[in-house]
Amino acid sequence: MATPSFRGLHALLTQVARLLDRPRWRFRRRSGEIRGDRPTPFLCLLRGSADWNTQTGLETWLHAAGPPRVRHARIDVAATEARVRARVERAAEDREPPLLPLLDELWHLLEADRFGARLSRFRHYGLADWLTCHQPAAGRGSRARVLESLHDWYGATGRPHAQQQPGPGDAVPWWLQALTFLLVAWHRPVRFRLWSHGVWPFGAVPRWLMKQPFMVPGHSTSFAGFAERLTPGRRDEENLDQLKKLLVHAFLEDLRRAYRPLRLRPRRWRRTAYVVLLLEGITEDNGGWELLRLINDVRNESTAHDPLFVVATADAKPAGFPDGTRPAPVSRAKVEVDRWYHELPRRRQSLREDARFVFLRLPGADEPLLEADESAWHEQVVRPRKPPLAARRLVIAAALTVLLVAASLLGAESLLVRWQGDCLPVTASTGVAVRWLPAEATCVGYSDSAAQVFGRDDRLLAAQRALFEQNELAKSLHAENPRRPLVSLVYFADLTHPGAEAGTDASTSEELEGLLIRQRQHNHKDQVKPLLRIVVANGGDKMTAARTVVDELLAELLRADQTVLGVVGMGLTVPATESAIGAIGNLGVPVVATTLTGDALPDRSPLYFQIVPGNQVEAELIAEYARWAGKPVTIYHPRLSDNYLESLVTLTAKALGPDRGAQRPWERRVGEVRIECGQDRIAFFVGREYDFPEFLREVVEQCDLNRPTVIGADSVARFVSQAELRRRDEFNQVAVSYVSMGTRIVLAGRSCRNGGAPESLVAGVASGGPEATQPLNTFCAGYRTFRNLTQGGPGAEAVAAFAREATKGEHLPWPGERIGLAYDAAGLFLAAVERNQIRDRVPDPRGGRSAEAADHLPHRGAIAQELTQLGDFQGASGRVNFHESRTGTTRPAAILTVGNVHNLDEVPRCQFIVKVPVGGHGPRPWGSPNC
């Protein structure tokens, strides 16, 4: 039979559809909670003289809803008690009828699998119902009988079962019988004991019952004692209203847990419509009004939302309700519901017994239909919101398929290796791109945030996190003042060294420290200087993957992010580095190398610059020192496999001449070479820092105390900064000299660290003159401030953590030269940007919009040109003038000596310094022992 329409039907269906629709969930950052559920009223439809068969129509209407389907249950309240009693009798259990038959009926209807998936196991209500309906068996103590009853409910009685005697063919080994007995004996009793005591993760339900507010569970010393109070035998001693509220609260808690989107349970996220309860013909006698009052009180007192939406029909309002006004017609449903939402906070705060009720009057049979009511049953269709994309079955299946395919293509072992190497291909940060290189077992790529850090060394990792913390500060300051330029630089180096010794990354950490000091001096809110952001890029061990990183990862970043104005660092001079420099130049991006010295590097890109002098100057330094000391030189080197080694060996041999220079190469390992002993000789090591410890060991073993003067090339500065390598016992009382390209920084000495000002030694030639000491003073002040930072305030926790890591053990009592060189490399770009920003720009003569200088985004090409036009840039490491030379030819290079390389407290002293005149022309000697 078709359900008739009535006046206000469209308004009623509209509000029912609105109220059953579950809001979207959102994440609240302050509290860390997921919020979204809202309270729902009890829509109480008061029938007049006409019987519109409303609940049957709503049931049919809801049954046709979706997808997704709407969970609902219709209950004829008048017949409920008889149905419940019949169900209890059919069960043939020794139990009493439920305290709330209507709630018991709803429980059985919702437990039935009518909507494609089971809603809930109703553990909380199931246990509470069991306890209130089952009287423990007679005999023994009351507490023991309650525990036995709980055993029955939990599913393990704990009583021994009759044992069957195995036949001859069923013999079981004694050890298996013993093992089975131990497992059974442990499993059931112990698990039940943990459950009954509320121990996580077994006792969630008892734990909840002991914490909920009804029946005052805190008055019981244990869960068993509280459970005993719920049994029929103790009912007369307890507050019956509180007991009923406990049952309602437990039932609603099961619904809450079925809908609460905790953990990765997509089914909960798919439930986008509330559970609808249709109660037909509620009265005081059949328990309908009692159930609604109980739900109202539980909602008021527990303050927790639940997903139950009730629509009830009745003949009249219950007696005793405070609001005696005549209910509004159902056609005004929206107005009444909106008014209810507005008044709910006040009504529930005062715990009103009608806080959740909205009464609407159904029309009489003679009231005319509105136009929208005539076809409302067919046109007002319920379509709950679609589940979130990530919770849909098809999407989950597709994602799992993709993961399985990826795992099959990449191999599960490969994914595990990537995870162990912190190189998973998927990241939430747009400033991160990585690539796993299986052959090298290393992770390469770039990152501007803590979402990705490279390497394993604690100091290196802390340095990156500190830089990335400053990046976030720079971004926020730029957002507050967009007219302040944001300068992004890529620091490109070799950050991962699989199988390398501890301390290998010390020199790289020094360069990152220099960049951090420069960041901290610029990223201040009260300044107008450009802001500095650092993107860390890893070229792999010995920069072997540098070109791959540029072509496959950095190129896209450089094209997309116009704030990236240049690249600094570049690791060491190897063919892959030279190739990367050329590729970066092809993208129109300038490179300022901090420590590269290969003579062919300027030919790789017209946008290549380097702070330190090249191999030609280093060769002149060794030759002039040898002439001044009156000692012949033997050059020790590996196979000449790259431009750096080949050019330095060739240029040094040429500068020495045939009479004062000899070469001793090795093919596979340093131990192959024979050392020319004698204190009247110089052993010049031209190789990589990782070979120098073995070379020095060979000198000590072969020459004992008749050792030559050992001088390492500029690469040995890395060895000097690695405390772990210098602490070898065989290096005690062994003097080591090395070529320093940042002499001014090293000679700043202990006072730079302790007092924030350089030693008086730096006022000489190595410093570039007394007039250039202020930049070094500024550097030392920043260096000392950072090193003394042990506690970081908000937004500076990572910086403080790096400071603690950098000062752990105080490896060196002086600032490493690479700290100052990287500090100056960043300073050059910032100075170029400032120079570009203050250029006079002519307004449009025609009166068009004229952008001010600060409105111009710095362009890489313009900044590269500014680098050549800066003139004398006074840096912490000395004067830099790229107009004179893009390769730092006019910068000084010096030989520094550590009298006992085993002693980490000894500050190097300057032995000899050389400075090549502009153009390489001028009277010799260019070098002098007067540092």
BELHU-V492550 format. One record per residue. RES is the residue in one small letter. PHI is phi in degrees with one decimal (999 if undefined). PSI is psi as a letter, one per 40 degrees, with the letter a starting at -180 (none if undefined). BURIAL is # if it has 16 or more other C-alpha atoms within 10 Angstrom, else .. Layout:
BEGIN
res/phi/psi/burial
RES/PHI/PSI/BURIAL
RES/PHI/PSI/BURIAL
END
This chain:
BEGIN
res/phi/psi/burial
m/999/h/.
a/-68.6/h/.
t/-77.1/h/.
p/-71.5/i/.
s/-92.8/i/#
f/-145.7/i/#
r/-66.6/h/#
g/94.4/e/#
l/-60.9/d/#
h/-61.1/d/#
a/-64.3/d/#
l/-64.9/d/#
l/-63.9/d/#
t/-61.6/d/#
q/-72.1/d/#
v/-62.5/d/#
a/-62.9/d/#
r/-68.6/d/.
l/-76.6/d/#
l/-80.8/e/#
d/-75.5/h/#
r/-86.3/h/#
p/-65.4/i/#
r/-70.8/i/.
w/-86.2/i/.
r/-138.3/i/.
f/-98.4/h/.
r/-97.8/h/.
r/-66.5/d/.
r/-64.1/d/.
s/-92.7/e/.
g/71.0/e/.
e/-101.2/i/.
i/-100.3/h/.
r/-122.2/i/.
g/172.3/d/.
d/-67.5/i/#
r/-129.7/i/.
p/-71.9/i/#
t/-124.7/i/#
p/-86.8/i/#
f/-91.8/h/#
l/-82.3/h/#
c/-102.4/h/#
l/-95.4/h/#
l/-91.8/h/#
r/-81.5/i/#
g/-100.7/b/.
s/-75.7/d/.
a/-93.7/i/.
d/-105.5/h/.
w/-88.3/e/#
n/53.2/f/.
t/-63.0/d/#
q/-67.1/d/#
t/-64.2/d/.
g/-64.1/d/#
l/-64.6/d/#
e/-62.4/d/#
t/-63.9/d/.
w/-63.8/d/#
l/-70.3/d/#
h/-63.7/d/#
a/-87.7/e/.
a/-73.9/i/#
g/98.8/a/.
p/-75.6/i/.
p/-73.5/i/#
r/-74.4/i/#
v/-101.3/h/#
r/-73.4/h/#
h/-150.7/i/#
a/-147.5/h/#
r/-109.2/h/#
i/-126.7/h/#
d/-82.3/h/.
v/-63.0/d/#
a/-61.7/d/#
a/-97.5/e/.
t/-68.7/d/#
e/-60.9/d/#
a/-65.9/d/.
r/-65.2/d/.
v/-66.1/d/#
r/-63.4/d/.
a/-65.2/d/.
r/-67.2/d/.
v/-65.3/d/.
e/-66.9/d/.
r/-65.5/d/.
a/-69.5/e/.
a/53.6/f/.
e/-104.4/i/.
d/-84.5/g/.
r/-144.5/i/#
e/-91.1/i/.
p/-60.8/i/#
p/-65.3/i/#
l/-64.5/d/.
l/-122.4/g/#
p/-57.6/d/#
l/-64.2/d/#
l/-68.4/d/#
d/-63.3/d/#
e/-64.2/d/#
l/-62.2/d/#
w/-57.9/d/#
h/-67.4/d/.
l/-68.5/d/.
l/-76.2/d/#
e/-72.1/d/.
a/-66.2/i/.
d/-83.5/g/.
r/-109.8/e/.
f/-127.3/f/.
g/91.9/d/.
a/-154.3/h/.
r/-67.5/h/.
l/-74.8/d/#
s/-160.6/i/#
r/-88.0/e/.
f/46.8/f/#
r/-69.6/d/.
h/-67.7/d/#
y/-68.1/d/#
g/-59.6/d/#
l/-69.7/d/#
a/-62.8/d/#
d/-64.7/d/#
w/-59.0/d/#
l/-67.7/d/#
t/-78.9/e/#
c/-111.0/e/#
h/-114.5/h/#
q/-91.3/h/#
p/-56.3/i/#
a/-61.5/i/.
a/-70.7/i/.
g/92.8/i/.
r/61.2/i/.
g/-73.9/i/.
s/-62.4/d/.
r/-65.3/d/.
a/-65.0/d/.
r/-67.5/d/#
v/-66.5/d/#
l/-62.5/d/#
e/-65.7/d/#
s/-65.0/d/#
l/-64.7/d/#
h/-56.9/d/#
d/-61.1/d/.
w/-67.6/d/.
y/-70.5/d/.
g/104.7/e/.
a/-143.8/h/.
t/-73.8/d/#
g/81.0/e/.
r/-90.1/i/.
p/-68.4/h/.
h/-93.4/i/.
a/-63.7/h/.
q/-93.3/h/.
q/-88.8/h/.
q/-81.2/h/.
p/-69.0/i/.
g/-78.0/i/.
p/-59.3/d/.
g/-86.4/e/.
d/-106.5/e/.
a/-61.2/h/.
v/-113.5/h/.
p/-56.0/i/.
w/-61.8/d/.
w/-68.2/d/.
l/-71.7/d/.
q/-61.8/d/.
a/-65.0/d/.
l/-64.5/d/.
t/-62.2/d/.
f/-61.7/d/.
l/-63.8/d/.
l/-64.3/d/.
v/-66.0/d/.
a/-64.0/d/.
w/-80.1/d/.
h/-64.2/d/.
r/-70.0/d/#
p/-63.6/d/#
v/-66.6/d/.
r/-63.3/d/.
f/-65.5/d/#
r/-63.2/d/.
l/-62.6/d/.
w/-64.8/d/#
s/-69.0/e/#
h/-96.5/e/#
g/70.8/f/#
v/-80.1/h/.
w/-68.7/i/.
p/-99.5/e/.
f/-84.6/d/#
g/-99.8/f/#
a/-64.3/d/#
v/-68.8/d/#
p/-57.9/d/#
r/-62.7/d/#
w/-66.8/d/.
l/-61.7/d/#
m/-80.0/e/#
k/-105.8/e/.
q/-70.5/i/.
p/-84.3/e/#
f/-88.0/i/#
m/70.3/e/#
v/45.3/g/.
p/-63.7/d/#
g/-65.8/e/.
h/-76.5/e/.
s/-101.0/i/.
t/-80.7/e/.
s/-151.9/i/.
f/-66.2/d/#
a/-61.4/d/#
g/-66.1/d/#
f/-67.6/d/#
a/-61.8/d/#
e/-62.7/d/#
r/-67.7/e/#
l/-87.3/e/#
t/-74.3/i/#
p/-57.0/d/#
g/-66.2/d/.
r/-104.2/e/.
r/-63.1/d/.
d/-67.4/d/.
e/-89.1/e/.
e/-111.8/i/.
n/-79.3/h/.
l/-64.5/d/.
d/-64.7/d/.
q/-65.0/d/#
l/-63.8/d/#
k/-66.9/d/#
k/-63.8/d/#
l/-61.8/d/#
l/-61.9/d/#
v/-64.1/d/#
h/-62.0/d/#
a/-64.6/d/#
f/-62.9/d/#
l/-66.4/d/#
e/-64.8/d/#
d/-63.3/d/#
l/-66.4/d/#
r/-58.9/d/#
r/-67.5/d/#
a/-70.7/d/#
y/-107.9/e/#
r/-74.0/h/#
p/-82.2/g/#
l/-91.4/i/.
r/59.7/a/.
l/-90.4/g/.
r/-122.6/g/.
p/-58.6/d/#
r/-59.7/d/#
r/-68.3/d/#
w/-73.1/d/#
r/-76.7/e/#
r/-81.7/g/#
t/-100.8/e/#
a/-131.8/i/#
y/-72.2/i/#
v/-75.9/h/#
v/-105.2/h/#
l/-109.5/h/#
l/-104.5/h/#
l/-105.5/h/#
e/-110.7/h/#
g/71.8/f/#
i/-83.1/i/#
t/-140.5/i/#
e/-68.9/d/.
d/-74.7/d/.
n/-88.5/e/#
g/86.1/e/#
g/-66.8/d/#
w/-65.1/d/#
e/-61.8/d/#
l/-63.0/d/#
l/-66.1/d/#
r/-62.7/d/#
l/-63.6/d/#
i/-62.0/d/#
n/-58.8/d/#
d/-67.0/d/#
v/-63.6/d/#
r/-64.0/d/#
n/-66.2/d/#
e/-87.5/d/.
s/-93.4/d/.
t/63.6/e/.
a/-95.8/h/.
h/-72.3/i/#
d/-134.1/i/#
p/-90.7/f/#
l/-98.9/h/#
f/-114.8/h/#
v/-110.2/h/#
v/-121.6/h/#
a/-125.1/i/#
t/-116.7/i/#
a/-152.3/i/#
d/-81.4/d/.
a/-158.5/i/#
k/-66.8/i/#
p/-67.9/i/.
a/-68.9/i/.
g/91.3/e/.
f/-68.5/i/.
p/-65.7/d/.
d/-90.1/h/.
g/-99.7/e/.
t/-70.1/i/.
r/-71.1/h/.
p/-60.1/i/#
a/-74.9/i/#
p/-66.2/i/#
v/-63.5/d/#
s/-66.0/e/#
r/-101.0/f/.
a/-59.3/d/#
k/-63.4/d/#
v/-62.2/d/.
e/-68.0/d/#
v/-66.9/d/#
d/-61.9/d/.
r/-64.1/d/.
w/-61.8/d/#
y/-61.1/d/.
h/-67.4/d/.
e/-91.9/e/.
l/-57.4/d/#
p/-55.3/d/.
r/-70.2/d/.
r/-70.0/d/#
r/-76.2/d/#
q/-63.2/d/.
s/-89.5/e/.
l/55.4/f/#
r/-67.4/i/#
e/-72.3/e/#
d/-112.0/f/#
a/-61.3/d/#
r/-103.5/e/#
f/-97.3/h/#
v/-126.9/h/#
f/-98.0/h/#
l/-129.9/i/#
r/-98.5/h/#
l/-73.6/i/#
p/-76.8/i/#
g/-79.0/i/.
a/-67.8/d/.
d/-94.5/e/.
e/-80.4/h/.
p/-71.0/i/.
l/-75.9/i/.
l/-82.0/i/.
e/-60.3/d/.
a/-71.6/e/.
d/-78.2/d/#
e/-61.0/d/#
s/-117.3/f/.
a/-62.7/d/#
w/-59.3/d/#
h/-99.1/d/.
e/-88.5/d/.
q/-85.4/g/#
v/-90.3/h/#
v/-87.0/h/#
r/-131.8/g/#
p/-59.1/i/#
r/-57.6/i/#
k/-64.1/i/.
p/-62.6/i/#
p/-54.4/i/.
l/-55.4/d/.
a/-70.6/e/.
a/-99.2/e/#
r/-76.3/i/#
r/-58.8/d/.
l/-64.1/d/.
v/-67.4/d/.
i/-62.5/d/.
a/-62.8/d/.
a/-65.2/d/.
a/-63.7/d/.
l/-64.2/d/.
t/-63.4/d/.
v/-61.6/d/.
l/-63.5/d/.
l/-65.5/d/.
v/-64.4/d/.
a/-62.4/d/.
a/-64.3/d/.
s/-71.4/d/.
l/-75.1/d/.
l/-85.2/d/.
g/90.8/h/.
a/-59.5/d/.
e/-63.8/d/.
s/-64.1/d/.
l/-62.5/d/#
l/-63.4/d/.
v/-63.2/d/#
r/-62.2/d/#
w/-64.5/d/.
q/-65.4/d/.
g/-88.2/e/#
d/50.9/f/#
c/-141.7/f/#
l/-70.0/i/#
p/-71.8/e/.
v/-106.3/h/.
t/-143.2/i/.
a/-81.7/e/.
s/-94.9/h/.
t/-78.5/e/.
g/-93.6/f/.
v/-130.8/h/#
a/-148.0/h/#
v/-132.7/i/#
r/-143.9/h/#
w/-92.2/h/#
l/-107.0/h/.
p/-61.5/d/.
a/-62.1/d/.
e/-92.3/e/.
a/52.8/f/#
t/-144.0/i/#
c/-107.4/h/#
v/-118.3/i/#
g/139.2/a/#
y/-141.2/i/#
s/-156.5/i/#
d/-121.9/e/#
s/-149.2/i/#
a/-68.3/e/#
a/-62.4/d/.
q/-146.7/h/#
v/-125.9/i/#
f/-110.3/i/#
g/94.6/i/#
r/-124.5/e/#
d/-68.7/h/#
d/-61.2/d/.
r/-67.2/d/#
l/-64.9/d/#
l/-64.4/d/#
a/-64.6/d/#
a/-62.7/d/#
q/-64.6/d/#
r/-64.0/d/#
a/-65.8/d/#
l/-60.4/d/#
f/-68.0/d/#
e/-64.8/d/#
q/-66.9/d/#
n/-59.5/d/#
e/-62.8/d/.
l/-64.8/d/#
a/-61.6/d/#
k/-63.7/d/#
s/-67.7/d/.
l/-67.3/d/#
h/-67.7/d/#
a/-65.6/d/.
e/-71.7/d/.
n/-137.1/g/.
p/-63.0/e/.
r/-73.7/e/#
r/-88.2/h/#
p/-61.6/h/#
l/-102.4/h/#
v/-100.4/h/#
s/-108.0/h/#
l/-123.4/i/#
v/-95.9/h/#
y/-92.2/h/#
f/-112.0/h/#
a/-158.8/i/#
d/-94.6/h/#
l/-105.4/e/#
t/-122.2/h/#
h/-137.8/g/#
p/-56.8/h/.
g/79.4/e/.
a/-77.9/i/.
e/-74.8/i/.
a/-61.7/i/.
g/89.4/e/#
t/-59.9/d/#
d/-91.4/e/#
a/-61.6/d/#
s/-67.3/d/#
t/-65.4/d/#
s/-61.7/d/#
e/-61.7/d/#
e/-64.5/d/#
l/-64.1/d/#
e/-64.6/d/#
g/-62.1/d/#
l/-64.8/d/#
l/-65.7/d/#
i/-59.9/d/#
r/-65.3/d/#
q/-59.8/d/#
r/-64.8/d/#
q/-80.3/e/.
h/-106.7/d/#
n/-85.7/g/#
h/-120.1/i/.
k/-70.0/d/.
d/-90.8/e/.
q/-120.0/i/.
v/-112.4/e/.
k/-65.4/i/#
p/-59.9/i/#
l/-87.8/i/#
l/-119.5/h/#
r/-121.2/h/#
i/-115.7/h/#
v/-103.2/h/#
v/-92.8/h/#
a/-120.1/h/#
n/-111.5/h/#
g/-96.8/e/#
g/84.3/i/#
d/-57.9/h/#
k/58.3/f/#
m/61.4/f/#
t/-65.0/d/#
a/-105.4/e/#
a/-59.7/d/#
r/-67.3/d/#
t/-61.0/d/#
v/-63.3/d/#
v/-65.2/d/#
d/-67.7/d/.
e/-97.6/e/.
l/-128.7/d/#
l/-67.6/d/#
a/-57.6/d/.
e/-66.5/d/.
l/-62.3/d/#
l/-65.6/d/#
r/-74.8/d/.
a/-88.1/d/.
d/-109.7/h/.
q/-77.4/e/.
t/-77.7/e/#
v/-76.2/h/#
l/-101.9/e/#
g/-178.2/i/#
v/-124.0/h/#
v/-126.7/i/#
g/93.6/b/#
m/85.3/e/#
g/68.8/b/#
l/-137.5/i/#
t/-81.5/g/#
v/-134.3/i/#
p/-54.3/d/#
a/-64.8/d/#
t/-67.2/d/#
e/-60.6/d/#
s/-64.7/d/#
a/-66.0/d/#
i/-60.3/d/#
g/-63.7/d/#
a/-66.3/d/#
i/-66.5/d/#
g/-62.7/d/#
n/-63.2/d/.
l/-86.5/e/.
g/77.4/f/#
v/-114.4/h/#
p/-74.4/i/#
v/-122.0/h/#
v/-116.7/h/#
a/-78.9/i/#
t/-88.4/d/#
t/-135.0/e/#
l/-71.6/i/#
t/-133.2/e/#
g/-59.9/h/#
d/-71.2/d/#
a/-86.8/e/.
l/-61.8/d/#
p/-60.5/d/#
d/-76.9/e/.
r/-77.2/d/#
s/-160.0/h/#
p/-71.0/e/#
l/-104.5/f/#
y/-96.2/h/#
f/-134.6/i/#
q/-140.5/i/#
i/-79.9/d/#
v/-92.9/i/#
p/-67.2/i/#
g/-84.7/a/#
n/-65.1/d/#
q/-62.0/d/#
v/-67.3/d/#
e/-63.5/d/#
a/-63.8/d/#
e/-63.2/d/#
l/-61.1/d/#
i/-64.9/d/#
a/-65.5/d/#
e/-69.2/d/#
y/-65.0/d/#
a/-63.2/d/#
r/-67.1/d/.
w/-66.5/d/.
a/-81.4/e/.
g/69.1/f/.
k/-125.5/i/#
p/-74.7/i/#
v/-120.2/h/#
t/-112.6/h/#
i/-93.0/h/#
y/-106.3/h/#
h/-154.4/i/#
p/-80.3/a/#
r/-60.0/h/.
l/-77.1/g/#
s/-98.4/e/.
d/-147.1/i/.
n/-64.5/d/#
y/-61.2/d/#
l/-64.4/d/#
e/-62.8/d/#
s/-70.1/d/#
l/-67.4/d/#
v/-64.8/d/#
t/-64.3/d/.
l/-67.9/d/#
t/-67.2/d/#
a/-60.7/d/#
k/-67.2/d/.
a/-67.9/d/#
l/-74.1/d/#
g/85.3/i/.
p/-66.4/d/.
d/-81.5/d/.
r/-113.0/e/#
g/-128.6/h/#
a/-138.9/i/.
q/-122.8/i/.
r/-132.6/g/#
p/-86.2/i/#
w/-130.5/i/#
e/-95.5/d/.
r/-112.0/d/.
r/-143.5/i/.
v/-62.7/d/#
g/-61.6/e/.
e/-72.3/d/.
v/-83.2/i/#
r/-100.2/h/.
i/-85.2/h/#
e/-81.7/h/#
c/-82.6/i/#
g/127.3/h/.
q/-71.1/e/.
d/-94.9/e/.
r/-126.1/i/#
i/-119.1/h/#
a/-105.4/h/#
f/-98.0/h/#
f/-89.2/h/#
v/-116.5/g/#
g/-171.2/a/#
r/-90.7/i/#
e/-62.1/d/#
y/-72.6/e/#
d/-93.4/e/#
f/-66.7/d/#
p/-57.2/d/#
e/-68.8/d/.
f/-63.3/d/#
l/-64.1/d/#
r/-63.3/d/#
e/-63.1/d/#
v/-61.6/d/#
v/-66.0/d/#
e/-70.0/d/.
q/-81.4/d/.
c/-111.6/e/#
d/53.4/b/.
l/-85.8/e/.
n/-90.8/f/.
r/-85.6/i/#
p/-75.1/i/#
t/-71.4/h/#
v/-90.5/h/#
i/-122.4/h/#
g/-95.9/i/#
a/-65.5/i/#
d/-59.2/d/#
s/-64.4/d/#
v/-70.9/e/#
a/-58.2/d/#
r/-64.3/d/#
f/-62.2/d/#
v/-62.1/d/#
s/-84.8/e/#
q/-102.7/g/#
a/-60.6/d/#
e/-61.5/d/#
l/-75.4/d/#
r/-77.0/e/#
r/-81.6/e/.
r/-60.9/h/.
d/-60.1/d/.
e/-69.5/e/.
f/-93.8/e/#
n/-65.2/h/.
q/65.0/f/.
v/-103.8/h/#
a/-87.2/i/#
v/-134.3/h/#
s/-111.3/i/#
y/-153.3/i/#
v/-83.3/h/#
s/-110.8/h/#
m/-100.1/e/#
g/-128.0/f/#
t/-56.3/d/#
r/-57.4/d/#
i/-69.0/d/#
v/-64.0/d/#
l/-73.3/e/#
a/-61.6/d/#
g/69.4/a/#
r/-64.0/d/#
s/-66.1/d/#
c/-64.8/d/#
r/-79.7/d/#
n/-89.0/d/#
g/-111.7/e/.
g/76.5/e/#
a/-145.4/i/#
p/-74.1/i/#
e/-65.3/i/#
s/-66.7/e/.
l/-61.1/d/#
v/-78.0/e/#
a/-82.1/e/#
g/-92.6/a/.
v/-62.6/d/#
a/-61.9/d/#
s/-86.5/e/#
g/87.4/e/#
g/105.1/i/.
p/-60.7/d/.
e/-68.8/e/.
a/-107.7/f/#
t/-82.4/d/#
q/-62.3/d/.
p/-58.1/d/#
l/-71.3/d/#
n/-59.8/d/#
t/-63.1/d/#
f/-62.0/d/#
c/-62.6/d/#
a/-63.2/d/#
g/-67.3/d/#
y/-64.6/d/#
r/-66.2/d/#
t/-60.6/d/#
f/-66.1/d/#
r/-65.2/d/#
n/-90.3/e/.
l/-82.8/h/#
t/-105.3/d/#
q/-123.2/h/.
g/-99.6/h/.
g/-77.1/a/.
p/-57.2/h/.
g/82.2/e/.
a/-131.8/f/.
e/-66.3/d/#
a/-68.7/d/#
v/-63.9/d/#
a/-64.3/d/#
a/-63.8/d/#
f/-66.8/d/#
a/-61.6/d/#
r/-65.0/d/#
e/-69.2/d/#
a/-69.0/d/#
t/-95.9/e/#
k/-65.6/h/.
g/83.1/e/.
e/44.3/g/.
h/-55.4/d/.
l/-127.8/h/#
p/-84.5/e/#
w/-129.0/i/#
p/-71.7/h/#
g/-65.0/i/#
e/-62.5/d/#
r/-69.8/d/#
i/-61.5/d/#
g/-69.8/d/#
l/-67.3/d/#
a/-67.2/d/#
y/-58.7/d/#
d/-72.6/d/#
a/-60.5/d/#
a/-67.1/d/#
g/-62.4/d/#
l/-61.4/d/#
f/-64.2/d/#
l/-65.5/d/#
a/-65.3/d/#
a/-64.8/d/#
v/-65.7/d/#
e/-61.8/d/#
r/-63.7/d/.
n/-67.8/d/#
q/-71.4/d/#
i/-92.8/e/.
r/-63.3/i/.
d/-72.5/h/.
r/-119.0/h/.
v/-79.4/h/.
p/-65.1/i/.
d/-65.5/h/.
p/-61.3/d/.
r/-85.5/e/.
g/86.5/e/.
g/-70.9/a/.
r/-64.1/h/.
s/-113.7/h/.
a/-72.7/h/.
e/-76.9/i/.
a/-59.1/d/.
a/-69.2/e/#
d/-81.4/e/.
h/-84.3/h/.
l/-74.5/h/#
p/-56.0/h/#
h/-106.2/i/.
r/-59.0/d/#
g/-61.2/d/.
a/-65.9/d/.
i/-68.1/d/#
a/-61.1/d/#
q/-68.6/d/.
e/-62.9/d/#
l/-59.3/d/#
t/-79.1/e/#
q/-107.4/e/#
l/-65.7/d/#
g/74.2/b/.
d/-81.5/h/.
f/-87.6/h/#
q/-88.6/h/#
g/-105.5/i/#
a/-64.1/d/#
s/-88.2/e/#
g/124.2/a/#
r/-78.0/h/#
v/-123.9/h/#
n/-136.9/g/#
f/-76.2/e/#
h/-72.3/d/#
e/-73.2/d/#
s/-160.0/h/#
r/-73.6/e/#
t/-114.6/e/#
g/65.1/f/#
t/-60.8/d/#
t/-86.4/e/#
r/-83.5/i/#
p/-74.6/i/#
a/-130.3/i/#
a/-139.4/i/#
i/-100.9/h/#
l/-107.1/i/#
t/-126.9/h/#
v/-109.4/h/#
g/-60.8/d/#
n/-135.3/h/#
v/-65.3/e/#
h/-74.2/d/#
n/-90.1/h/#
l/-73.5/e/#
d/-84.1/e/.
e/-80.4/h/#
v/-83.9/h/#
p/-58.9/i/#
r/-118.2/i/#
c/-82.9/h/#
q/-95.7/d/#
f/-160.3/i/#
i/-137.1/i/#
v/-134.5/i/#
k/-140.4/h/#
v/-81.2/h/#
p/-65.4/i/.
v/-59.7/h/.
g/82.6/e/.
g/74.3/e/.
h/-120.0/h/.
g/155.8/i/.
p/-67.2/i/.
r/-93.7/i/.
p/-79.4/i/.
w/-87.5/e/#
g/-103.9/i/#
s/-159.4/i/#
p/-78.4/e/.
n/-82.7/g/.
c/-86.0/none/#
END
